Amino acid sequence: MATQHLSDQGVLRARTRRKVLWRVLPFLMVCYFISYVDRSNISFAGPNGMNQSLGLTATTFGLASGIFFIGYILLEIPSNLALHRFGARKWIARILISWGLIASLTAFVQDPTQLYVLRFLLGVAEAGFTPGILLYLTYWFVQKDRAQAFALFLIGIPLSSVIGAPLATALIQWGHNVFFDLEGWRFMILMTGLPAVVLGIMCFFYLTDRPSQAKWLTDEERNLLIHDLAAEEGTYVHHKLRAVLLNRKVWLLGLGYLGLLFGMYSISFFLPTIIKGFEQTFGTTYSVFEIGMLTAIPYGFGAVFTILWSMHSRRTNEIAGHAAISAMLGATGVLVAVWASSPLVTLIGISIAAMGLCSGIPLYFGLPTKFLSGVGAAAGLALINMIGNAGGFGGPFIFGWLRDLTGTTSAGMYVIAGFFVLAAVVALRTKRWTTPVKAAEQPHSHTVG
């Protein structure tokens, strides 16, 4: 009878997990897809009219790309704590609507200063979105399922290029003078900013804050999910907020995540420029739309590999080693691209790099939830994302500066490879960490305060 009961629970648990996946993840994936398009759309605008209109060099373009992360970093932790306090539905809706309005206004900038200001404000508006969603997913998935849930959410990164790159370049190429005599790049920025406002309004009516409020689950499904999450919650030591912010493990993970984001944003913001540079390097010629299609190729491989690699991680119940392999795959791809002697080999190298960085990011976020929960997880995820996004500012700026300084992208690519290796070393270091025992077994454990 006991065996039959466990079997019935297993079937119920699988059904509940499947329902939660289909209810929560598709909407959040679309939101993240739009957020990543809005923060990276200037990568397509830059070489297709914006740099010329505003008088941007590679260095100042890198600054405009990266200054987003200054505003993002400043409000990262307060925003995540606000989400934990006020609920995901209201807070995520606020983020979506405010960033959508600011992203749309960017279409009307007239000089570099206005661009810097609006990119900074875009970061302020979007602050806390990614770690907030990752925290929200910990309310719905147990530890074993989180890396895969994170991967499905963060698949928006490669999808934003697979779908967003051709879309953005098509809007640039065919949107010239369609609306208020806007240049193609301005039309594209406006059209990619408005969907966030619509999604923010939808968020009020669609998201459910906690499993206890999920009317779309049956009583059996809801009770089992609440029980499983509560049982796992008892295995965590609850830290005071200050202790989390000073936790050496959290800062180390942030450093490793910085290594991934340094490379990811350097590549994503400059990849259309790199491909356009094939004209000079290899004597090829591409239209604006063709550049968008070529930009999508590496991220198509990245999207597929991310799903498969996260499934393998879940099946083996191992995260750190998988994250390290992803980071080294990124470094390998970058070096292949640097040493390439043709457009095809360069794209192969960048595709390998995209597979590594896209698959490594969700795995990295699976590491801190092994020892943090509640407000501790809210602050820890936000701090890791905050430290990592310093690479989002430094990567494009340093890459652009090195390109202006040397006249080539090779120096910047070597720096990216070095940061990927750093991320791999940090991930391997976490293999020594043990999962905390129950708080009741910890004589000096603390509650959240």
Stockholm file with secondary structure:
# STOCKHOLM 1.0

chainA/1-449         MATQHLSDQGVLRARTRRKVLWRVLPFLMVCYFISYVDRSNISFAGPNGMNQSLGLTATTFGLASGIFFIGYILLEIPSNLALHRFGARKWIARILISWGLIASLTAFVQDPTQLYVLRFLLGVAEAGFTPGILLYLTYWFVQKDRAQAFALFLIGIPLSSVIGAPLATALIQWGHNVFFDLEGWRFMILMTGLPAVVLGIMCFFYLTDRPSQAKWLTDEERNLLIHDLAAEEGTYVHHKLRAVLLNRKVWLLGLGYLGLLFGMYSISFFLPTIIKGFEQTFGTTYSVFEIGMLTAIPYGFGAVFTILWSMHSRRTNEIAGHAAISAMLGATGVLVAVWASSPLVTLIGISIAAMGLCSGIPLYFGLPTKFLSGVGAAAGLALINMIGNAGGFGGPFIFGWLRDLTGTTSAGMYVIAGFFVLAAVVALRTKRWTTPVKAAEQPHSHTVG
#=GR chainA/1-449 SS CHHHHHHHHHHHHHHHHHHHHHHHHHHHHHHHHHHHHHHHTHHHHGGGTHHHHHTCCHHHHHHHHHTHHHHHHHTHHHHHHHHHHHCHHHHHHHHHHHHHHHHHHGGGCCSHHHHHHHHHHHHHHHTTHHHHHHHHHHTTSCHHHHHHHHHHHHTHHHHHHHTHHHHHHHHHHHCTTTSTTCCHHHHHHHHHHHHHHHHHHHHHHHCCSSGGGCTTSCHHHHHHHHHHHHHHHTTSCCCCHHHHHTCHHHHHHHHHHHHHHHHHHHHHHHHHHHHHTHHHHHCCCCCHHHHHHHHHHHHHHHHHHHHHHHHHHHHHTCCHHHHHHHHHHHHHHHHHHHHCSSHHHHHHHHHHHHHHHHHHHHHHHHTGGGTCCHHHHHHHHHHHHHHHHHHHHHHHHHHHHHHHHHSSSHHHHHHHHHHHHHHHHHHHHGGGCCCCCCGGGCTTCCCCC
#=GC SS_cons         CHHHHHHHHHHHHHHHHHHHHHHHHHHHHHHHHHHHHHHHTHHHHGGGTHHHHHTCCHHHHHHHHHTHHHHHHHTHHHHHHHHHHHCHHHHHHHHHHHHHHHHHHGGGCCSHHHHHHHHHHHHHHHTTHHHHHHHHHHTTSCHHHHHHHHHHHHTHHHHHHHTHHHHHHHHHHHCTTTSTTCCHHHHHHHHHHHHHHHHHHHHHHHCCSSGGGCTTSCHHHHHHHHHHHHHHHTTSCCCCHHHHHTCHHHHHHHHHHHHHHHHHHHHHHHHHHHHHTHHHHHCCCCCHHHHHHHHHHHHHHHHHHHHHHHHHHHHHTCCHHHHHHHHHHHHHHHHHHHHCSSHHHHHHHHHHHHHHHHHHHHHHHHTGGGTCCHHHHHHHHHHHHHHHHHHHHHHHHHHHHHHHHHSSSHHHHHHHHHHHHHHHHHHHHGGGCCCCCCGGGCTTCCCCC
//
